[in-house]
Amino acid sequence: MIDEAFETRQLSDSGISISDFKARMGHIVDNLSEEPEVIVNNRNRPVAVFVDLQAYRAMKEQASAYQHLQLLEEAEAEQLDIDELATRVDAATANRRASRVAQAA
C-alpha cells in the first residue's frame, strides 16, 4: 500500500512523510535524477528537502554569485573604490568559510 501511494504521489508538489521517506530512502536516492528534490513533511508540514548533490552544489554556487552581485550593487550605490569593494568581498568570503568550518565541527 505504501509503495503504491509513493509511486503515484507527486513528490515535489506535496512531499512525503518522514516515515515514508525512511522506508523508501534507497528508492529515493536511486531516482534523484528523475526527481531532483523531495520535500519531507512532518505532520503535513514541510520540514526538509532532500536534493541531488549536483543540484545542491548548483544552488550554493548561485547563492554565492547572488551575494557577490549584492556587494557590487552596494558598492555602486555607495560609490566605493575598488579597494573597499575588495575588502568587503574578502570579508564576505571569510564569513562563509567560518560558517562552513563551524557547521563541520
N, CA, C and O atoms as a Tinker XYZ file with bonds, in Angstrom:
   420  protein
     1  N      0.820000   -1.200000    0.000000    73     2
     2  CA     0.000000    0.000000    0.000000    64     1     3
     3  C      0.865000    1.265000    0.000000    63     2     4     5
     4  O      0.610000    2.187000   -0.775000    81     3
     5  N      1.887000    1.315000    0.867000    73     3     6
     6  CA     2.755000    2.490000    0.901000    64     5     7
     7  C      3.486000    2.641000   -0.418000    63     6     8     9
     8  O      3.607000    3.752000   -0.934000    81     7
     9  N      3.981000    1.524000   -0.979000    73     7    10
    10  CA     4.691000    1.586000   -2.255000    64     9    11
    11  C      3.808000    2.157000   -3.354000    63    10    12    13
    12  O      4.269000    2.979000   -4.146000    81    11
    13  N      2.557000    1.740000   -3.418000    73    11    14
    14  CA     1.642000    2.246000   -4.444000    64    13    15
    15  C      1.390000    3.736000   -4.259000    63    14    16    17
    16  O      1.385000    4.493000   -5.229000    81    15
    17  N      1.182000    4.155000   -3.020000    73    15    18
    18  CA     0.944000    5.575000   -2.757000    64    17    19
    19  C      2.189000    6.388000   -3.104000    63    18    20    21
    20  O      2.092000    7.478000   -3.667000    81    19
    21  N      3.343000    5.856000   -2.767000    73    19    22
    22  CA     4.589000    6.547000   -3.051000    64    21    23
    23  C      4.785000    6.717000   -4.544000    63    22    24    25
    24  O      5.164000    7.800000   -4.992000    81    23
    25  N      4.538000    5.681000   -5.322000    73    23    26
    26  CA     4.766000    5.725000   -6.755000    64    25    27
    27  C      3.852000    6.714000   -7.463000    63    26    28    29
    28  O      4.257000    7.296000   -8.469000    81    27
    29  N      2.651000    6.923000   -6.980000    73    27    30
    30  CA     1.709000    7.803000   -7.672000    64    29    31
    31  C      1.761000    9.242000   -7.166000    63    30    32    33
    32  O      1.185000   10.132000   -7.792000    81    31
    33  N      2.417000    9.478000   -6.084000    73    31    34
    34  CA     2.460000   10.811000   -5.485000    64    33    35
    35  C      3.423000   11.722000   -6.240000    63    34    36    37
    36  O      4.491000   11.281000   -6.664000    81    35
    37  N      3.057000   12.961000   -6.405000    73    35    38
    38  CA     3.955000   13.955000   -6.975000    64    37    39
    39  C      4.824000   14.486000   -5.839000    63    38    40    41
    40  O      4.387000   15.346000   -5.074000    81    39
    41  N      6.041000   13.985000   -5.726000    73    39    42
    42  CA     6.891000   14.300000   -4.586000    64    41    43
    43  C      7.192000   15.784000   -4.464000    63    42    44    45
    44  O      7.115000   16.339000   -3.369000    81    43
    45  N      7.531000   16.432000   -5.561000    73    43    46
    46  CA     7.909000   17.831000   -5.469000    64    45    47
    47  C      6.713000   18.728000   -5.176000    63    46    48    49
    48  O      6.890000   19.856000   -4.716000    81    47
    49  N      5.503000   18.251000   -5.434000    73    47    50
    50  CA     4.315000   19.058000   -5.171000    64    49    51
    51  C      3.845000   18.939000   -3.727000    63    50    52    53
    52  O      3.596000   19.948000   -3.068000    81    51
    53  N      3.723000   17.709000   -3.234000    73    51    54
    54  CA     3.118000   17.536000   -1.918000    64    53    55
    55  C      4.076000   17.036000   -0.858000    63    54    56    57
    56  O      3.805000   17.207000    0.330000    81    55
    57  N      5.177000   16.429000   -1.238000    73    55    58
    58  CA     6.116000   15.898000   -0.278000    64    57    59
    59  C      5.675000   14.542000    0.242000    63    58    60    61
    60  O      4.607000   14.038000   -0.106000    81    59
    61  N      6.517000   13.967000    1.079000    73    59    62
    62  CA     6.217000   12.680000    1.685000    64    61    63
    63  C      6.451000   12.769000    3.181000    63    62    64    65
    64  O      7.187000   13.635000    3.656000    81    63
    65  N      5.829000   11.880000    3.909000    73    63    66
    66  CA     6.007000   11.873000    5.361000    64    65    67
    67  C      7.399000   11.353000    5.711000    63    66    68    69
    68  O      8.061000   10.707000    4.899000    81    67
    69  N      7.821000   11.647000    6.924000    73    67    70
    70  CA     9.115000   11.168000    7.390000    64    69    71
    71  C      9.164000    9.645000    7.360000    63    70    72    73
    72  O     10.170000    9.065000    6.952000    81    71
    73  N      8.094000    9.000000    7.786000    73    71    74
    74  CA     8.097000    7.529000    7.798000    64    73    75
    75  C      8.189000    6.972000    6.375000    63    74    76    77
    76  O      8.898000    5.990000    6.152000    81    75
    77  N      7.489000    7.577000    5.403000    73    75    78
    78  CA     7.612000    7.152000    4.010000    64    77    79
    79  C      9.040000    7.378000    3.507000    63    78    80    81
    80  O      9.602000    6.541000    2.800000    81    79
    81  N      9.609000    8.507000    3.879000    73    79    82
    82  CA    10.966000    8.829000    3.458000    64    81    83
    83  C     11.952000    7.779000    3.984000    63    82    84    85
    84  O     12.793000    7.278000    3.237000    81    83
    85  N     11.840000    7.457000    5.255000    73    83    86
    86  CA    12.727000    6.445000    5.849000    64    85    87
    87  C     12.554000    5.089000    5.166000    63    86    88    89
    88  O     13.531000    4.403000    4.864000    81    87
    89  N     11.325000    4.722000    4.933000    73    87    90
    90  CA    11.051000    3.412000    4.334000    64    89    91
    91  C     11.534000    3.326000    2.893000    63    90    92    93
    92  O     11.899000    2.247000    2.427000    81    91
    93  N     11.540000    4.433000    2.193000    73    91    94
    94  CA    11.845000    4.423000    0.756000    64    93    95
    95  C     13.143000    5.150000    0.403000    63    94    96    97
    96  O     13.369000    5.460000   -0.766000    81    95
    97  N     13.994000    5.426000    1.381000    73    95    98
    98  CA    15.181000    6.237000    1.130000    64    97    99
    99  C     16.047000    5.675000    0.003000    63    98   100   101
   100  O     16.515000    6.443000   -0.837000    81    99
   101  N     16.270000    4.390000   -0.043000    73    99   102
   102  CA    17.077000    3.800000   -1.111000    64   101   103
   103  C     16.485000    4.075000   -2.478000    63   102   104   105
   104  O     17.203000    4.437000   -3.410000    81   103
   105  N     15.183000    3.905000   -2.599000    73   103   106
   106  CA    14.492000    4.170000   -3.869000    64   105   107
   107  C     14.599000    5.655000   -4.235000    63   106   108   109
   108  O     14.817000    6.002000   -5.396000    81   107
   109  N     14.446000    6.511000   -3.247000    73   107   110
   110  CA    14.527000    7.958000   -3.495000    64   109   111
   111  C     15.915000    8.327000   -4.003000    63   110   112   113
   112  O     16.041000    9.051000   -4.991000    81   111
   113  N     16.960000    7.833000   -3.334000    73   111   114
   114  CA    18.330000    8.132000   -3.750000    64   113   115
   115  C     18.586000    7.624000   -5.164000    63   114   116   117
   116  O     19.197000    8.320000   -5.975000    81   115
   117  N     18.127000    6.431000   -5.454000    73   115   118
   118  CA    18.332000    5.860000   -6.786000    64   117   119
   119  C     17.645000    6.658000   -7.883000    63   118   120   121
   120  O     18.068000    6.608000   -9.038000    81   119
   121  N     16.594000    7.391000   -7.541000    73   119   122
   122  CA    15.796000    8.094000   -8.550000    64   121   123
   123  C     15.908000    9.610000   -8.471000    63   122   124   125
   124  O     15.052000   10.317000   -9.003000    81   123
   125  N     16.940000   10.119000   -7.822000    73   123   126
   126  CA    17.083000   11.574000   -7.721000    64   125   127
   127  C     17.268000   12.244000   -9.073000    63   126   128   129
   128  O     16.914000   13.412000   -9.233000    81   127
   129  N     17.806000   11.543000  -10.029000    73   127   130
   130  CA    17.963000   12.159000  -11.347000    64   129   131
   131  C     16.613000   12.427000  -11.993000    63   130   132   133
   132  O     16.481000   13.352000  -12.794000    81   131
   133  N     15.610000   11.625000  -11.653000    73   131   134
   134  CA    14.261000   11.824000  -12.185000    64   133   135
   135  C     13.473000   12.829000  -11.345000    63   134   136   137
   136  O     12.658000   13.585000  -11.874000    81   135
   137  N     13.712000   12.832000  -10.069000    73   135   138
   138  CA    13.008000   13.712000   -9.130000    64   137   139
   139  C     14.071000   14.477000   -8.352000    63   138   140   141
   140  O     14.539000   13.995000   -7.321000    81   139
   141  N     14.465000   15.671000   -8.830000    73   139   142
   142  CA    15.618000   16.350000   -8.251000    64   141   143
   143  C     15.438000   16.841000   -6.817000    63   142   144   145
   144  O     16.416000   17.195000   -6.158000    81   143
   145  N     14.219000   16.865000   -6.336000    73   143   146
   146  CA    14.013000   17.267000   -4.937000    64   145   147
   147  C     12.854000   16.488000   -4.347000    63   146   148   149
   148  O     11.878000   16.170000   -5.026000    81   147
   149  N     12.988000   16.192000   -3.069000    73   147   150
   150  CA    11.931000   15.509000   -2.343000    64   149   151
   151  C     11.677000   16.311000   -1.072000    63   150   152   153
   152  O     12.575000   16.496000   -0.250000    81   151
   153  N     10.466000   16.775000   -0.926000    73   151   154
   154  CA    10.084000   17.522000    0.271000    64   153   155
   155  C      9.620000   16.522000    1.317000    63   154   156   157
   156  O      8.755000   15.686000    1.053000    81   155
   157  N     10.204000   16.616000    2.509000    73   155   158
   158  CA     9.861000   15.705000    3.593000    64   157   159
   159  C      8.984000   16.464000    4.585000    63   158   160   161
   160  O      9.343000   17.540000    5.062000    81   159
   161  N      7.832000   15.878000    4.881000    73   159   162
   162  CA     6.859000   16.514000    5.776000    64   161   163
   163  C      6.846000   15.837000    7.144000    63   162   164   165
   164  O      7.049000   14.629000    7.262000    81   163
   165  N      6.606000   16.633000    8.155000    73   163   166
   166  CA     6.354000   16.131000    9.494000    64   165   167
   167  C      4.988000   16.672000    9.902000    63   166   168   169
   168  O      4.806000   17.879000   10.060000    81   167
   169  N      4.043000   15.772000   10.069000    73   167   170
   170  CA     2.660000   16.155000   10.383000    64   169   171
   171  C      2.100000   17.121000    9.339000    63   170   172   173
   172  O      1.499000   18.145000    9.663000    81   171
   173  N      2.320000   16.759000    8.084000    73   171   174
   174  CA     1.817000   17.506000    6.919000    64   173   175
   175  C      2.418000   18.894000    6.758000    63   174   176   177
   176  O      1.857000   19.739000    6.060000    81   175
   177  N      3.539000   19.130000    7.390000    73   175   178
   178  CA     4.239000   20.407000    7.216000    64   177   179
   179  C      5.639000   20.137000    6.689000    63   178   180   181
   180  O      6.336000   19.270000    7.215000    81   179
   181  N      6.062000   20.862000    5.661000    73   179   182
   182  CA     7.405000   20.645000    5.117000    64   181   183
   183  C      8.471000   21.000000    6.155000    63   182   184   185
   184  O      8.432000   22.073000    6.757000    81   183
   185  N      9.428000   20.079000    6.359000    73   183   186
   186  CA    10.499000   20.313000    7.327000    64   185   187
   187  C     11.887000   20.159000    6.718000    63   186   188   189
   188  O     12.870000   20.633000    7.288000    81   187
   189  N     11.976000   19.507000    5.574000    73   187   190
   190  CA    13.279000   19.293000    4.952000    64   189   191
   191  C     13.102000   19.055000    3.462000    63   190   192   193
   192  O     12.028000   18.688000    2.984000    81   191
   193  N     14.199000   19.279000    2.749000    73   191   194
   194  CA    14.222000   18.992000    1.317000    64   193   195
   195  C     15.443000   18.131000    1.048000    63   194   196   197
   196  O     16.557000   18.485000    1.434000    81   195
   197  N     15.239000   17.023000    0.400000    73   195   198
   198  CA    16.294000   16.099000    0.014000    64   197   199
   199  C     16.558000   16.342000   -1.455000    63   198   200   201
   200  O     15.662000   16.189000   -2.286000    81   199
   201  N     17.797000   16.724000   -1.784000    73   199   202
   202  CA    18.109000   17.069000   -3.173000    64   201   203
   203  C     19.335000   16.319000   -3.667000    63   202   204   205
   204  O     20.167000   15.861000   -2.883000    81   203
   205  N     19.424000   16.207000   -4.961000    73   203   206
   206  CA    20.579000   15.644000   -5.640000    64   205   207
   207  C     21.805000   16.503000   -5.325000    63   206   208   209
   208  O     21.697000   17.728000   -5.273000    81   207
   209  N     22.963000   15.884000   -5.116000    73   207   210
   210  CA    24.175000   16.615000   -4.756000    64   209   211
   211  C     24.553000   17.646000   -5.808000    63   210   212   213
   212  O     24.982000   18.749000   -5.470000    81   211
   213  N     24.398000   17.301000   -7.064000    73   211   214
   214  CA    24.718000   18.248000   -8.138000    64   213   215
   215  C     23.806000   19.483000   -8.059000    63   214   216   217
   216  O     24.266000   20.609000   -8.248000    81   215
   217  N     22.536000   19.270000   -7.785000    73   215   218
   218  CA    21.595000   20.391000   -7.647000    64   217   219
   219  C     21.949000   21.249000   -6.436000    63   218   220   221
   220  O     21.870000   22.477000   -6.491000    81   219
   221  N     22.341000   20.596000   -5.344000    73   219   222
   222  CA    22.741000   21.327000   -4.138000    64   221   223
   223  C     23.951000   22.218000   -4.419000    63   222   224   225
   224  O     23.981000   23.384000   -4.026000    81   223
   225  N     24.944000   21.656000   -5.102000    73   223   226
   226  CA    26.138000   22.444000   -5.423000    64   225   227
   227  C     25.797000   23.619000   -6.331000    63   226   228   229
   228  O     26.343000   24.710000   -6.169000    81   227
   229  N     24.905000   23.400000   -7.277000    73   227   230
   230  CA    24.488000   24.489000   -8.170000    64   229   231
   231  C     23.772000   25.587000   -7.385000    63   230   232   233
   232  O     23.969000   26.772000   -7.652000    81   231
   233  N     22.942000   25.193000   -6.415000    73   231   234
   234  CA    22.256000   26.194000   -5.591000    64   233   235
   235  C     23.246000   27.008000   -4.762000    63   234   236   237
   236  O     23.105000   28.224000   -4.633000    81   235
   237  N     24.246000   26.332000   -4.202000    73   235   238
   238  CA    25.261000   27.047000   -3.425000    64   237   239
   239  C     26.031000   28.026000   -4.297000    63   238   240   241
   240  O     26.332000   29.142000   -3.872000    81   239
   241  N     26.346000   27.611000   -5.510000    73   239   242
   242  CA    27.070000   28.472000   -6.438000    64   241   243
   243  C     26.229000   29.695000   -6.807000    63   242   244   245
   244  O     26.739000   30.814000   -6.861000    81   243
   245  N     24.945000   29.472000   -7.059000    73   243   246
   246  CA    24.053000   30.585000   -7.384000    64   245   247
   247  C     23.915000   31.542000   -6.205000    63   246   248   249
   248  O     23.878000   32.758000   -6.392000    81   247
   249  N     23.838000   30.997000   -4.989000    73   247   250
   250  CA    23.727000   31.841000   -3.800000    64   249   251
   251  C     24.980000   32.694000   -3.631000    63   250   252   253
   252  O     24.891000   33.871000   -3.281000    81   251
   253  N     26.140000   32.106000   -3.877000    73   251   254
   254  CA    27.395000   32.847000   -3.774000    64   253   255
   255  C     27.451000   33.960000   -4.819000    63   254   256   257
   256  O     27.844000   35.087000   -4.514000    81   255
   257  N     27.059000   33.642000   -6.039000    73   255   258
   258  CA    27.052000   34.643000   -7.105000    64   257   259
   259  C     26.080000   35.780000   -6.763000    63   258   260   261
   260  O     26.371000   36.948000   -7.018000    81   259
   261  N     24.937000   35.432000   -6.191000    73   259   262
   262  CA    23.954000   36.445000   -5.797000    64   261   263
   263  C     24.526000   37.364000   -4.722000    63   262   264   265
   264  O     24.334000   38.579000   -4.774000    81   263
   265  N     25.221000   36.790000   -3.755000    73   263   266
   266  CA    25.825000   37.605000   -2.704000    64   265   267
   267  C     26.856000   38.564000   -3.283000    63   266   268   269
   268  O     26.951000   39.714000   -2.854000    81   267
   269  N     27.628000   38.090000   -4.260000    73   267   270
   270  CA    28.608000   38.978000   -4.876000    64   269   271
   271  C     27.918000   40.090000   -5.674000    63   270   272   273
   272  O     28.392000   41.226000   -5.695000    81   271
   273  N     26.819000   39.769000   -6.318000    73   271   274
   274  CA    26.070000   40.811000   -7.038000    64   273   275
   275  C     25.523000   41.855000   -6.067000    63   274   276   277
   276  O     25.523000   43.049000   -6.364000    81   275
   277  N     25.060000   41.403000   -4.917000    73   275   278
   278  CA    24.586000   42.343000   -3.898000    64   277   279
   279  C     25.706000   43.280000   -3.455000    63   278   280   281
   280  O     25.501000   44.486000   -3.312000    81   279
   281  N     26.891000   42.713000   -3.241000    73   279   282
   282  CA    28.037000   43.546000   -2.861000    64   281   283
   283  C     28.361000   44.575000   -3.941000    63   282   284   285
   284  O     28.675000   45.726000   -3.639000    81   283
   285  N     28.282000   44.150000   -5.203000    73   283   286
   286  CA    28.546000   45.084000   -6.298000    64   285   287
   287  C     27.512000   46.201000   -6.346000    63   286   288   289
   288  O     27.858000   47.360000   -6.574000    81   287
   289  N     26.247000   45.858000   -6.131000    73   287   290
   290  CA    25.197000   46.879000   -6.119000    64   289   291
   291  C     25.400000   47.860000   -4.963000    63   290   292   293
   292  O     25.224000   49.067000   -5.132000    81   291
   293  N     25.770000   47.343000   -3.795000    73   291   294
   294  CA    26.044000   48.214000   -2.651000    64   293   295
   295  C     27.234000   49.125000   -2.949000    63   294   296   297
   296  O     27.212000   50.314000   -2.631000    81   295
   297  N     28.266000   48.557000   -3.559000    73   295   298
   298  CA    29.451000   49.341000   -3.893000    64   297   299
   299  C     29.111000   50.458000   -4.864000    63   298   300   301
   300  O     29.601000   51.580000   -4.733000    81   299
   301  N     28.268000   50.144000   -5.837000    73   299   302
   302  CA    27.864000   51.156000   -6.810000    64   301   303
   303  C     27.036000   52.252000   -6.141000    63   302   304   305
   304  O     27.232000   53.440000   -6.399000    81   303
   305  N     26.112000   51.834000   -5.279000    73   303   306
   306  CA    25.255000   52.814000   -4.606000    64   305   307
   307  C     26.059000   53.704000   -3.658000    63   306   308   309
   308  O     25.765000   54.891000   -3.520000    81   307
   309  N     27.056000   53.139000   -3.014000    73   307   310
   310  CA    27.878000   53.897000   -2.064000    64   309   311
   311  C     29.106000   54.522000   -2.725000    63   310   312   313
   312  O     29.888000   55.215000   -2.073000    81   311
   313  N     29.264000   54.272000   -4.008000    73   311   314
   314  CA    30.400000   54.774000   -4.788000    64   313   315
   315  C     31.732000   54.399000   -4.136000    63   314   316   317
   316  O     32.604000   55.242000   -3.922000    81   315
   317  N     31.856000   53.112000   -3.829000    73   315   318
   318  CA    33.081000   52.614000   -3.217000    64   317   319
   319  C     34.173000   52.477000   -4.265000    63   318   320   321
   320  O     33.901000   52.223000   -5.438000    81   319
   321  N     35.409000   52.649000   -3.824000    73   319   322
   322  CA    36.513000   52.386000   -4.745000    64   321   323
   323  C     36.807000   50.886000   -4.747000    63   322   324   325
   324  O     36.272000   50.141000   -3.926000    81   323
   325  N     37.645000   50.456000   -5.658000    73   323   326
   326  CA    37.904000   49.039000   -5.858000    64   325   327
   327  C     38.530000   48.391000   -4.622000    63   326   328   329
   328  O     38.274000   47.219000   -4.345000    81   327
   329  N     39.345000   49.138000   -3.879000    73   327   330
   330  CA    39.976000   48.577000   -2.681000    64   329   331
   331  C     38.946000   48.276000   -1.601000    63   330   332   333
   332  O     39.015000   47.233000   -0.951000    81   331
   333  N     38.002000   49.175000   -1.407000    73   331   334
   334  CA    36.955000   48.934000   -0.404000    64   333   335
   335  C     36.052000   47.780000   -0.829000    63   334   336   337
   336  O     35.638000   46.971000    0.002000    81   335
   337  N     35.752000   47.707000   -2.105000    73   335   338
   338  CA    34.952000   46.598000   -2.614000    64   337   339
   339  C     35.683000   45.272000   -2.382000    63   338   340   341
   340  O     35.078000   44.299000   -1.931000    81   339
   341  N     36.967000   45.235000   -2.685000    73   339   342
   342  CA    37.759000   44.016000   -2.469000    64   341   343
   343  C     37.769000   43.631000   -0.992000    63   342   344   345
   344  O     37.699000   42.448000   -0.661000    81   343
   345  N     37.855000   44.607000   -0.115000    73   343   346
   346  CA    37.829000   44.344000    1.328000    64   345   347
   347  C     36.501000   43.713000    1.737000    63   346   348   349
   348  O     36.478000   42.777000    2.535000    81   347
   349  N     35.406000   44.220000    1.196000    73   347   350
   350  CA    34.089000   43.654000    1.525000    64   349   351
   351  C     33.916000   42.243000    0.967000    63   350   352   353
   352  O     33.347000   41.376000    1.630000    81   351
   353  N     34.404000   42.016000   -0.242000    73   351   354
   354  CA    34.320000   40.674000   -0.816000    64   353   355
   355  C     35.143000   39.698000    0.015000    63   354   356   357
   356  O     34.702000   38.582000    0.288000    81   355
   357  N     36.342000   40.121000    0.417000    73   355   358
   358  CA    37.187000   39.263000    1.256000    64   357   359
   359  C     36.508000   38.959000    2.586000    63   358   360   361
   360  O     36.571000   37.826000    3.064000    81   359
   361  N     35.865000   39.946000    3.185000    73   359   362
   362  CA    35.171000   39.742000    4.457000    64   361   363
   363  C     33.997000   38.777000    4.293000    63   362   364   365
   364  O     33.784000   37.906000    5.138000    81   363
   365  N     33.237000   38.931000    3.209000    73   363   366
   366  CA    32.105000   38.033000    2.958000    64   365   367
   367  C     32.597000   36.602000    2.737000    63   366   368   369
   368  O     31.982000   35.648000    3.214000    81   367
   369  N     33.699000   36.458000    2.018000    73   367   370
   370  CA    34.271000   35.137000    1.770000    64   369   371
   371  C     34.754000   34.511000    3.079000    63   370   372   373
   372  O     34.534000   33.323000    3.318000    81   371
   373  N     35.404000   35.300000    3.917000    73   371   374
   374  CA    35.877000   34.800000    5.210000    64   373   375
   375  C     34.709000   34.372000    6.087000    63   374   376   377
   376  O     34.794000   33.362000    6.786000    81   375
   377  N     33.624000   35.130000    6.056000    73   375   378
   378  CA    32.439000   34.773000    6.842000    64   377   379
   379  C     31.846000   33.452000    6.374000    63   378   380   381
   380  O     31.453000   32.627000    7.198000    81   379
   381  N     31.775000   33.240000    5.064000    73   379   382
   382  CA    31.253000   31.974000    4.544000    64   381   383
   383  C     32.145000   30.805000    4.941000    63   382   384   385
   384  O     31.653000   29.743000    5.319000    81   383
   385  N     33.452000   31.003000    4.854000    73   383   386
   386  CA    34.382000   29.934000    5.259000    64   385   387
   387  C     34.227000   29.609000    6.738000    63   386   388   389
   388  O     34.195000   28.439000    7.119000    81   387
   389  N     34.132000   30.640000    7.572000    73   387   390
   390  CA    33.977000   30.431000    9.017000    64   389   391
   391  C     32.671000   29.694000    9.304000    63   390   392   393
   392  O     32.612000   28.836000   10.184000    81   391
   393  N     31.642000   30.032000    8.563000    73   391   394
   394  CA    30.348000   29.353000    8.735000    64   393   395
   395  C     30.458000   27.881000    8.374000    63   394   396   397
   396  O     29.907000   27.030000    9.073000    81   395
   397  N     31.164000   27.569000    7.289000    73   395   398
   398  CA    31.351000   26.172000    6.884000    64   397   399
   399  C     32.150000   25.395000    7.919000    63   398   400   401
   400  O     31.837000   24.241000    8.215000    81   399
   401  N     33.190000   26.031000    8.473000    73   399   402
   402  CA    34.020000   25.367000    9.493000    64   401   403
   403  C     33.182000   25.097000   10.739000    63   402   404   405
   404  O     33.271000   24.024000   11.335000    81   403
   405  N     32.368000   26.076000   11.127000    73   403   406
   406  CA    31.509000   25.900000   12.312000    64   405   407
   407  C     30.501000   24.791000   12.102000    63   406   408   409
   408  O     30.227000   24.029000   13.029000    81   407
   409  N     29.941000   24.680000   10.904000    73   407   410
   410  CA    28.973000   23.631000   10.611000    64   409   411
   411  C     29.632000   22.267000   10.609000    63   410   412   413
   412  O     29.013000   21.282000   11.012000    81   411
   413  N     30.871000   22.191000   10.165000    73   411   414
   414  CA    31.581000   20.913000   10.102000    64   413   415
   415  C     31.982000   20.419000   11.486000    63   414   416   417
   416  O     32.149000   19.217000   11.693000    81   415
   417  N     32.136000   21.329000   12.422000    73   415   418
   418  CA    32.585000   20.947000   13.775000    64   417   419
   419  C     31.491000   20.313000   14.602000    63   418   420
   420  O     31.722000   19.944000   15.753000    81   419
